[in-house]
Amino acid sequence: MSPRATILLTFAAFGAVVGSHVGSMPLLVEASGVTPFVFGIAGGVGMLANIMAMGLGGRINRFADHRQVLLVALPLLIAGLLFGLLVNSVAAFILSFVILSALLGVTDLFMNAEGSVIEHELRRPVFSAFHGAASLGIALFAIIGSIISVNFAPWVCAIMAAVPVGAAWLAVWTSIPSRGLGQIRTAAEHVVLPRRILTFVGLAAGFNVACEGAAILWAGQLLASIAPELAAISGLGLAFYGICGGIMRLVGDGLRAHVGDVRVMVPSLCVAIAGLVTLGLAPGFWPSVAAFAAVGFGLAITFPCLFALAGKLAPGNRAAAMGYVAAIGGAPRVILPWILGWLAAQYSLSAVFAACAIVAATALIVIVMTFAEAERHAPAK
């Protein structure tokens, strides 16, 4: 298997873990006695753990290369998922969020860093396709997770997710080359990160990921509240979100090559904002499923474009640049789940998505500013 195919599989396995967890979320929330406000707290604490783990990427990269980190992180992901699917108390629920979010953060950072290297080596856009594989993995395992958790038990989903994760581990072991730790340390010591433009990238990514996280975490609960009799298929919202996002990401590299990143992102984000506004109006089960599809389509291309830009801005130490972007984008990613949990408790689940529409509109403004600044930055060209 080529390195490109290996990272594609790794992204898909990552999506399988996320999809299995969130597809089982309504049942886990009920079994653990978690209220919407507590769920918001768990999301905020978990996001903080995710950001801290990603922010440490540059330091981790001084002692282990991309291949070594992935070989350790992938088995731990399954262990963290299994724990998260066995919780039956509020404390265990929050702890599982922290552990799994941290493991997802490390895996996310280093598979993105390796993906950025591969795109650079191939000299053509391929980064969006990696994220497309993750989206499709989330979609498939979200609907599987909701069905299996209701009809059997949530922990069964961990066994299924272990199949693609195990395949990804084997592919990384056999196909991803070691980059040479000595070279990484030497390069990292001499790289000066362009922090000004990376700060813009981080803010834009933070707003976008905050909306993605909200759509992923709250989709099942919104649909289950709209139509309790359809709880077994409440994963459909996330499934359509992931399918449409995955398709957009799979074709996104061709669009990036032909029209440029900004001309792809701006209209896409407008579609996402329209979808979030629709969810804020809570029109019903099937219209909400369609709105989640629009949100998935609209948000899909932004994060790959921003992370590809971050890697391009600091080719000598991509993990450090991406870790910095993740740290800067941490504020909206940590604060928003708390706000959304409060809105859900005080008003309704639909208020969660009305707030996300405002956040997505803010992300659109920051992204335009980000790429305008990048045009004046020589390494970004």
Secondary structure, 3 states (H helix, E strand, C coil): CCHHHHHHHHHHHHHHHHHHHHHCHHHHHHHHCCCHHHHHHHHHHHHHHHHHHHHCHHHHCCCCCHHHHHHHHHHHHHHHHHHHCCCCCHHHHHHHHHHHHHHHHHHHHHHHHHHHHHHHHHCCCCHHHHHHHHHHHHHHHHHHHHHHHHHCCCHHHHHHHHHHHHHHHHHHHHHCCCCCHHHHHHHHHHCCCCHHHHHHHHHHHHHHHHHHHHHHHHHHHHHHHHCHHHHHHCCHHHHHHHHHHHHHHHHHHHHHHHHCHHHHHHHHHHHHHHHHHHHHCCCCHHHHHHHHHHHHHHHCCHHHHHHHHHHHHCCCCHHHHHHHHHHHCHHHHHHHHHHHHHHHHHCCHHHHHHHHHHHHHHHHHHHHHHHHHHCCCHHHC
